[in-house]
Amino acid sequence: MKTVLLFVPTVFFSFTAFSQTFYALKIDRNIRQQAIDITAQYQPKLVMGTNQALEFQNTVARFLVKKNAVEKDNSLSPMKKYALLKQLSSKETSAMADVLESYRWQEYMRIKNDIQPIVKPKSTKKDIIAIK
């Protein structure tokens, strides 16, 4: 029984560490720069300390990797991409609750759409024209 109790947390930790390592490997110079720029836009409103800003930046970078993967996936329709990007944005907001204090998180949620908007695609349906 002790073996099972030790095995389950070890396996869970291994998968979590692997997924974090996977995204860390995908963070290239461009992603890192985008994360720095986004963090700089939030900083005047959130007034984060150095360590907190770095953690914020790393969280943004992880989600930028995922966002870029969705945007580059040509097998997805524009509306499906939009839905996935909205879902990612929501997960990013939830993840920021672990990075920011509650009052900073509230401000983050208030200004997020201004700094990181998700543009809804134009309708892909053709207009129906009634002919008499």
C-alpha positions in Angstrom: 0.0 0.0 0.0 2.9 2.4 0.8 4.4 1.7 -2.6 1.1 2.7 -4.3 0.9 5.9 -2.3 4.4 6.8 -3.2 4.0 5.8 -6.8 1.0 8.0 -7.6 2.4 11.3 -6.5 5.7 10.5 -8.2 4.0 9.8 -11.5 1.9 12.9 -11.3 4.9 15.0 -10.5 6.8 13.5 -13.4 4.1 14.3 -15.9 3.7 17.9 -14.5 7.5 18.4 -14.7 7.6 17.0 -18.2 4.8 19.3 -19.5 6.5 22.3 -17.9 9.8 21.3 -19.4 8.1 20.8 -22.8 6.8 24.3 -22.9 10.0 25.7 -21.5 11.8 24.2 -24.5 9.3 25.8 -26.9 10.0 29.3 -25.6 12.3 30.9 -28.1 13.7 34.4 -28.3 10.6 35.8 -30.0 8.2 34.3 -27.4 10.4 35.6 -24.6 10.5 39.1 -26.2 6.7 39.1 -26.6 6.3 38.0 -22.9 8.7 40.9 -21.9 6.7 43.4 -23.9 3.3 42.2 -22.5 4.6 42.2 -19.0 5.9 45.8 -19.5 2.4 46.9 -20.6 0.9 45.4 -17.4 3.6 46.7 -15.0 2.4 50.4 -14.7 -1.0 49.2 -13.5 0.0 46.1 -11.5 3.3 47.5 -10.0 4.8 44.1 -9.5 8.1 43.4 -7.8 11.0 41.9 -9.7 10.4 38.3 -8.8 6.7 38.6 -9.3 7.2 40.2 -12.7 9.5 37.4 -13.8 7.0 34.8 -12.7 4.3 36.8 -14.5 6.5 36.9 -17.6 7.1 33.2 -17.5 3.4 32.4 -17.2 2.7 34.7 -20.2 5.4 33.0 -22.2 4.0 29.5 -21.5 0.6 30.6 -22.7 2.1 32.4 -25.8 3.6 29.0 -26.9 0.1 27.4 -26.6 -1.5 30.4 -28.4 1.0 30.3 -31.3 0.3 26.5 -31.7 -3.4 27.2 -32.0 -2.9 30.1 -34.4 -0.6 28.0 -36.7 -3.0 25.0 -36.8 -4.5 25.2 -40.3 -6.8 22.3 -39.6 -8.9 24.5 -37.3 -11.7 26.7 -38.5 -11.5 30.4 -37.6 -14.3 29.9 -35.0 -12.7 26.9 -33.5 -9.4 28.8 -33.2 -11.3 31.6 -31.5 -13.0 29.2 -29.1 -9.6 27.6 -28.2 -7.9 31.0 -27.8 -10.7 32.2 -25.5 -10.3 29.0 -23.5 -6.5 29.5 -23.3 -7.0 33.1 -22.2 -9.3 31.9 -19.4 -6.7 29.4 -18.3 -4.0 32.1 -18.4 -6.2 34.3 -16.2 -6.7 31.4 -13.7 -3.0 30.7 -13.7 -2.3 34.4 -12.9 -4.3 34.0 -9.6 -1.3 32.0 -8.4 1.2 34.7 -9.4 -0.7 37.9 -8.3 -2.2 39.0 -5.1 -6.0 39.2 -5.2 -6.1 43.0 -5.7 -3.5 42.8 -8.5 -5.4 39.9 -10.1 -8.6 41.9 -10.1 -6.8 44.7 -11.9 -5.2 42.2 -14.3 -8.6 40.9 -15.2 -10.0 44.4 -15.7 -7.3 45.4 -18.1 -6.5 42.1 -19.8 -8.8 42.6 -22.8 -7.2 45.9 -23.5 -3.6 44.5 -23.5 -4.3 41.0 -24.8 -7.4 41.1 -26.9 -8.8 38.1 -28.7 -10.2 39.2 -32.0 -13.4 37.4 -33.0 -13.2 36.3 -36.6 -15.5 37.7 -39.1 -18.4 35.4 -40.0 -17.3 32.8 -42.5 -20.8 32.2 -43.6 -21.8 33.6 -47.0 -24.5 36.2 -47.0 -27.8 34.8 -48.1 -29.4 37.0 -50.8 -33.1 36.6 -51.4 -34.1 37.0 -55.1 -37.6 37.8 -56.0 
